Amino acid sequence: MKRMWGVKKIFSFMFLALMVSVLLAACGGGGGSDGGGGGGNNNQIPPPATGTISGSVSGTTVVAVNDAGNIVASDDSSGKTPDAFGNYPFTLTGIPTGVNIRVFLITASGVYPMYFDSNDADTIPDTNVFSLTTAATISLGYVNTNDATQSGKAIPANNPINTTGVSSSSENTNIPVSITNPSPPTGASLSQLINDGLDALNNGWIIKARNYFKAAVEGLSGGENQNDADTSRFFYALTRVIALGFDNYSDGNSTDMNRMADILDRFGCDTSMSKRSNLSAISCPDPNKSIPVPMPNDSPTVNELGGFINIIVRPEIEGALSNLNSVSSSFNKAWIFDGNSVESDYGDVLMIRALSKGLLANIDIGNALNINADIDAENNYTNNNIQQFLANNLNFLTLGANPSPLLASAKTQLNSGLDDMTSAINFIRTETDSQNNDFINLGNNTPPEIDEALSDIADAKASMDGATVMQDNDSISNNEFILDMSPFFGGLINPRPLLPLFTGNTPGMFPDVTLNGVLPNAPNNNVNINEDINPADGIPDILQ
């Protein structure tokens, strides 16, 4: 069957070639009729004229899109040499004529549509659409994403319509999916997915980076170069959780809670794409502004936000851990981050594993406690303060219905995370090459300081099982205190009664300086959470 399909395909190509030859002959392209030989060349259609857009940016990806939302040209700062002001040149070539064009700058803080004055008269950037009628060369100069008067927009030093053959069109606030959630090209190789993903990560295009590394991991078959497979898994783990915070564009459904955009919808934030494209553009009701704007009454509660964390965020953290667990100890990758050459290796894997397990532990602890509150009611209440908040929410920070399994899970995650952190520190400190360009490194810590950190980690682990002598390594010799976290992780400590009393937003003294046995030998010269000497104002120094 496979052979027959090949024969049919060959026959189809032969038939198509024959028909093209007949058509060329009928049109006088065969060289034997009027006009003599070579007449076919006289009928060739010249390629369409295209223009060029150039300028400079502080470091980002620059793309041009047409009305269909397709990217027609792109450039980024990777590998470029900055000018004297620290800005990077860019050039967009092949800009088609006769179609509407929009330019977007993509940075770590989001997407910035480029705006300009449509009539070059009132200096008000009121549109982001222009078109070329000829093969023009547009020089934008420096394109600024930090114009204080144009929050969320990229403003060029030079108005594009001042270029001959360039005209403006009406504003288009839509941001195409090719930017908001770009898919890798069909058939992309593993090396292409890795390289394009790293370029996107360097330029802050986090969702693109996540999508490309995800495709790289899903395409692994087992026969790849080990370091390429490790690279795919490491960077997918690195980007898959972070990308959740960049999924901000509203889907028009203000009732669900499946994406960060849904949370913004529920808080009444402006749903237009131009107001979700980057962090500085996001606009939400704020009852604490000089001109108060109350939050919607159906804003999410703390429990609803906790549901989002458990249902959406936690699986991504667990998925990232699964990716990291599959990375070999020989992993090593040089890449560009924020314009600087850095190196990632197995020390990074171990450290990010440790941080991920710490996040899971925090989620478990949050689930073990009653932390619900009506966010909009509390924020819209004009006379609200901590004292009133605690009075309105008597169960806040009390133990939940069945805290023990959750706190036991948190303890397991923390123990494993601290083990990974210890392994990461030991891995990094024993590397023989320079650590100056390592993505995660030990900084300028001296060997004795590193030893002290490892000792502190060991003590923290031990304190979860029982009373442990802790040494304050930043202070005088023998400045020790005893820490016992075992009652907390055993579900025996209710945090709410341990809070200090508040008058308005001003805290008083803690009612129990031992925190129900967590600091069993307090107070003493080495530990006293009610110490009030700097300044002596009735407020524990630890809370100032």
LUMZAZA-876402 format. One record per residue (C-alpha): residue in one letter; x, y, z. Coordinates in steps of 0.2 Angstrom, whole numbers, padded with zeros to 4 digits, always signed. Layout:
% LUMZAZA-876402
AXYZ...
END
This chain:
% LUMZAZA-876402
M+0000+0000+0000K+0014+0012+0004R+0022+0008-0013M+0006+0012-0022W+0004+0028-0013G+0021+0033-0019V+0018+0028-0037K+0002+0038-0037K+0010+0053-0030I+0024+0053-0043F+0011+0051-0057S+0002+0066-0050F+0017+0077-0050M+0021+0071-0069F+0003+0076-0074L+0004+0093-0065A+0021+0096-0074L+0013+0092-0091M-0002+0103-0088V+0010+0118-0083S+0020+0115-0099V+0004+0115-0110L-0002+0132-0101L+0015+0140-0104A+0015+0135-0123A-0003+0142-0124C+0003+0158-0117G+0018+0160-0129G+0030+0155-0116G+0038+0141-0126G+0049+0151-0137G+0042+0146-0154S+0028+0159-0158D+0027+0178-0158G+0041+0187-0150G+0055+0174-0152G+0064+0164-0139G+0064+0168-0121G+0046+0175-0121G+0042+0167-0105N+0053+0178-0095N+0044+0194-0102N+0028+0187-0093Q+0036+0185-0075I+0028+0195-0061P+0041+0205-0052P+0041+0201-0033P+0030+0213-0022A+0039+0229-0015T+0043+0228+0003G+0049+0241+0016T+0060+0241+0031I+0058+0247+0049S+0073+0251+0060G+0076+0258+0077S+0083+0254+0094V+0076+0247+0110S+0082+0244+0128G+0082+0225+0125T+0067+0216+0119T+0059+0207+0104V+0051+0218+0091V+0038+0211+0079A+0027+0218+0065V+0010+0210+0062N-0003+0212+0048D-0022+0213+0049A-0023+0194+0050G-0012+0194+0065N+0002+0185+0056I+0020+0190+0061V+0027+0197+0045A+0044+0202+0052S+0053+0201+0069D+0070+0205+0077D+0077+0204+0095S+0092+0210+0105S+0100+0193+0106G+0118+0194+0101K+0117+0213+0098T+0130+0226+0104P+0122+0240+0114D+0125+0258+0109A+0133+0271+0121F+0116+0273+0130G+0114+0254+0132N+0101+0252+0119Y+0100+0239+0105P+0097+0241+0087F+0083+0232+0077T+0078+0230+0059L+0062+0223+0052T+0064+0218+0034G+0051+0212+0021I+0037+0224+0027P+0023+0222+0014T+0016+0237+0006G-0003+0240+0004V-0008+0232+0021N-0010+0238+0039I+0005+0235+0050R+0006+0236+0069V+0023+0235+0079F+0024+0227+0096L+0038+0226+0109I+0038+0211+0120T+0048+0212+0136A+0048+0203+0153S+0034+0214+0159G+0023+0211+0144V+0018+0216+0127Y+0019+0235+0122P+0010+0240+0106M+0018+0255+0097Y+0008+0270+0097F+0010+0287+0087D+0001+0303+0083S-0010+0299+0068N-0010+0316+0061D+0007+0322+0068A-0002+0338+0074D-0007+0337+0093T+0008+0325+0098I-0005+0313+0106P-0002+0295+0102D-0019+0289+0096T-0016+0275+0084N-0005+0260+0082V-0009+0256+0064F+0001+0262+0048S+0004+0256+0031L+0017+0258+0017T+0012+0263+0000T+0030+0261-0007A+0045+0252-0002A+0049+0265+0012T+0062+0264+0025I+0056+0270+0042S+0068+0275+0055L+0059+0275+0072G+0074+0280+0083Y+0073+0275+0101V+0056+0266+0105N+0052+0269+0123T+0041+0257+0134N+0043+0268+0150D+0035+0284+0144A+0026+0290+0161T+0012+0299+0151Q+0008+0284+0140S+0008+0269+0152G+0008+0252+0143K+0012+0259+0126A+0029+0260+0116I+0032+0277+0109P+0044+0280+0095A+0056+0295+0095N+0051+0297+0076N+0033+0297+0070P+0032+0284+0056I+0020+0294+0046N+0034+0307+0044T+0042+0295+0031T+0036+0297+0013G+0025+0283+0008V+0018+0279+0025S+0001+0283+0031S-0009+0280+0047S-0025+0270+0050S-0038+0269+0064E-0032+0261+0080N-0033+0242+0082T-0033+0237+0101N-0033+0218+0097I-0017+0208+0101P-0016+0193+0089V-0014+0175+0096S+0003+0175+0087I+0009+0186+0101T-0002+0181+0116N+0000+0163+0114P+0012+0158+0099S+0013+0140+0093P+0029+0133+0087P+0030+0130+0068T+0025+0113+0062G+0039+0101+0060A+0052+0111+0070S+0067+0102+0075L+0072+0100+0093S+0087+0111+0091Q+0076+0125+0083L+0063+0123+0098I+0077+0125+0111N+0086+0140+0102D+0070+0149+0099G+0064+0145+0116L+0080+0152+0124D+0079+0168+0113A+0061+0171+0119L+0066+0168+0137N+0080+0180+0135N+0068+0194+0128G+0055+0191+0141W+0042+0182+0129I+0038+0169+0143I+0023+0161+0135K+0032+0158+0119A+0047+0151+0128R+0035+0140+0138N+0026+0134+0122Y+0042+0130+0113F+0050+0120+0128K+0034+0111+0130A+0034+0106+0112A+0052+0101+0114V+0048+0090+0129E+0033+0082+0122G+0043+0077+0106L+0056+0068+0115S+0057+0050+0110G+0072+0044+0119G+0085+0044+0105E+0090+0062+0107N+0107+0069+0113Q+0106+0068+0132N+0110+0086+0135D+0097+0092+0123A+0084+0082+0132D+0090+0089+0148T+0089+0107+0142S+0071+0104+0136R+0066+0098+0152F+0075+0111+0163F+0068+0126+0154Y+0051+0119+0152A+0051+0117+0171L+0058+0135+0173T+0045+0143+0162R+0029+0133+0164V+0024+0140+0182I+0030+0158+0178A+0020+0158+0162L+0004+0157+0172G+0007+0175+0178F+0007+0181+0159D-0009+0173+0154N-0019+0190+0157Y-0030+0192+0142S-0049+0191+0146D-0059+0178+0137G-0075+0187+0141N-0081+0175+0155S-0081+0183+0172T-0087+0168+0181D-0073+0155+0180M-0056+0154+0188N-0045+0144+0177R-0032+0158+0172M-0024+0173+0179A-0035+0183+0167D-0050+0176+0175I-0044+0182+0192L-0042+0200+0184D-0059+0199+0177R-0067+0195+0194F-0058+0209+0202G-0066+0221+0189C-0050+0225+0180D-0051+0233+0163T-0054+0218+0150S-0048+0227+0134M-0032+0219+0127S-0023+0235+0127K-0025+0235+0146R-0020+0218+0149S-0004+0218+0138N+0009+0222+0151L+0010+0225+0170S+0010+0244+0169A-0006+0244+0158I-0016+0233+0170S-0030+0244+0178C-0041+0238+0192P-0053+0246+0204D-0044+0252+0220P-0054+0259+0235N-0037+0265+0242K-0034+0278+0228S-0036+0296+0231I-0052+0294+0220P-0058+0278+0227V-0065+0265+0215P-0073+0251+0225M-0070+0232+0221P-0084+0222+0213N-0095+0213+0226D-0091+0197+0217S-0072+0199+0218P-0064+0182+0223T-0062+0177+0241V-0046+0171+0248N-0053+0153+0247E-0057+0155+0229L-0039+0161+0226G-0034+0146+0236G-0044+0135+0224F-0035+0142+0209I-0018+0139+0217N-0023+0121+0221I-0032+0117+0205I-0021+0127+0192V-0004+0132+0200R+0000+0116+0210P-0001+0104+0196E+0011+0115+0186I+0023+0115+0201E+0022+0096+0202G+0024+0095+0183A+0040+0106+0184L+0047+0094+0198S+0043+0079+0187N+0053+0088+0173L+0068+0092+0184N+0068+0074+0191S+0072+0068+0174V+0087+0079+0171S+0104+0071+0172S+0118+0076+0183S+0128+0080+0168F+0117+0094+0162N+0125+0110+0156K+0119+0124+0145A+0126+0141+0141W+0112+0153+0137I+0108+0172+0136F+0098+0179+0151D+0094+0198+0151G+0107+0201+0138N+0121+0192+0148S+0129+0175+0145V+0125+0163+0159E+0127+0145+0162S+0115+0132+0170D+0119+0115+0176Y+0114+0102+0189G+0116+0114+0203D+0102+0125+0196V+0091+0109+0194L+0094+0105+0213M+0091+0123+0218I+0075+0125+0208R+0069+0108+0214A+0071+0115+0232L+0062+0131+0229S+0047+0121+0220K+0046+0110+0235G+0045+0125+0247L+0031+0132+0236L+0021+0115+0238A+0024+0116+0257N+0017+0133+0258I+0002+0128+0249D-0001+0113+0261I+0001+0125+0276G-0011+0137+0268N-0023+0123+0266A-0021+0118+0284L-0027+0135+0291N-0043+0145+0290I-0037+0160+0279N-0053+0164+0270A-0059+0182+0270D-0070+0193+0259I-0057+0203+0250D-0069+0216+0242A-0079+0218+0258E-0063+0221+0268N-0055+0233+0256N-0071+0243+0252Y-0074+0246+0270T-0068+0264+0272N-0063+0262+0291N-0054+0245+0289N-0038+0241+0298I-0030+0226+0305Q-0039+0227+0321Q-0056+0228+0312F-0051+0214+0300L-0047+0202+0314A-0063+0206+0323N-0073+0203+0307N-0064+0187+0303L-0063+0177+0320N-0058+0161+0312F-0043+0169+0302L-0027+0159+0305T-0035+0146+0316L-0032+0128+0312G-0044+0120+0299A-0055+0105+0301N-0041+0091+0297P-0024+0100+0298S-0013+0086+0302P-0011+0077+0285L-0008+0093+0277L+0005+0099+0289A+0013+0082+0288S+0014+0084+0269A+0021+0101+0271K+0035+0094+0283T+0039+0081+0270Q+0041+0094+0256L+0052+0105+0267N+0063+0091+0272S+0065+0085+0254G+0068+0103+0248L+0081+0107+0261D+0090+0091+0256D+0090+0097+0238M+0096+0114+0244T+0111+0106+0253S+0115+0095+0238A+0114+0111+0227I+0126+0121+0238N+0138+0106+0239F+0137+0104+0220I+0140+0122+0216R+0155+0124+0229T+0164+0109+0221E+0163+0115+0203T+0181+0119+0197D+0176+0132+0183S+0172+0150+0186Q+0155+0153+0195N+0154+0171+0189N+0142+0167+0175D+0132+0153+0183F+0113+0157+0183I+0112+0152+0201N+0128+0154+0211L+0134+0156+0229G+0139+0174+0226N+0154+0181+0237N+0151+0169+0252T+0167+0163+0259P+0170+0144+0263P+0166+0147+0282E+0150+0156+0277I+0145+0142+0266D+0148+0129+0280E+0137+0140+0292A+0123+0140+0279L+0124+0121+0278S+0124+0120+0297D+0109+0131+0298I+0099+0120+0285A+0103+0104+0295D+0097+0113+0311A+0081+0119+0302K+0078+0101+0297A+0081+0094+0314S+0069+0107+0322M+0054+0100+0313D+0057+0084+0323G+0060+0091+0340A+0069+0105+0350T+0085+0110+0342V+0099+0121+0347M+0101+0135+0334Q+0116+0146+0332D+0114+0164+0327N+0130+0164+0315D+0128+0183+0312S+0130+0187+0330I+0142+0184+0344S+0149+0168+0349N+0137+0156+0358N+0122+0166+0354E+0111+0151+0354F+0092+0148+0356I+0081+0133+0355L+0068+0130+0341D+0055+0117+0341M+0044+0116+0325S+0037+0099+0329P+0021+0104+0338F+0017+0115+0323F+0019+0102+0310G+0010+0090+0322G-0005+0101+0321L-0005+0105+0339I-0002+0124+0338N-0017+0136+0334P-0008+0152+0327R-0023+0164+0330P-0021+0166+0349L-0002+0169+0346L-0005+0185+0337P-0002+0201+0346L-0016+0213+0350F-0019+0227+0337T-0025+0245+0340G-0030+0250+0322N-0014+0245+0312T-0002+0246+0327P+0003+0229+0335G+0006+0227+0354M+0016+0213+0362F+0015+0195+0359P+0004+0186+0372D+0015+0171+0373V+0034+0174+0370T+0037+0155+0368L+0024+0154+0354N+0016+0139+0362G+0033+0130+0364V+0041+0134+0347L+0054+0144+0357P+0054+0134+0373N+0068+0143+0382A+0062+0161+0378P+0063+0174+0384N+0082+0175+0386N+0096+0186+0381N+0097+0177+0364V+0079+0177+0359N+0064+0187+0365I+0051+0191+0352N+0044+0205+0363E+0061+0214+0364D+0057+0233+0363I+0072+0244+0364N+0075+0251+0346P+0065+0261+0348A+0056+0258+0365D+0038+0262+0359G+0027+0247+0365I+0029+0238+0348P+0040+0223+0347D+0056+0227+0337I+0053+0211+0327L+0038+0219+0319Q+0046+0235+0314
END
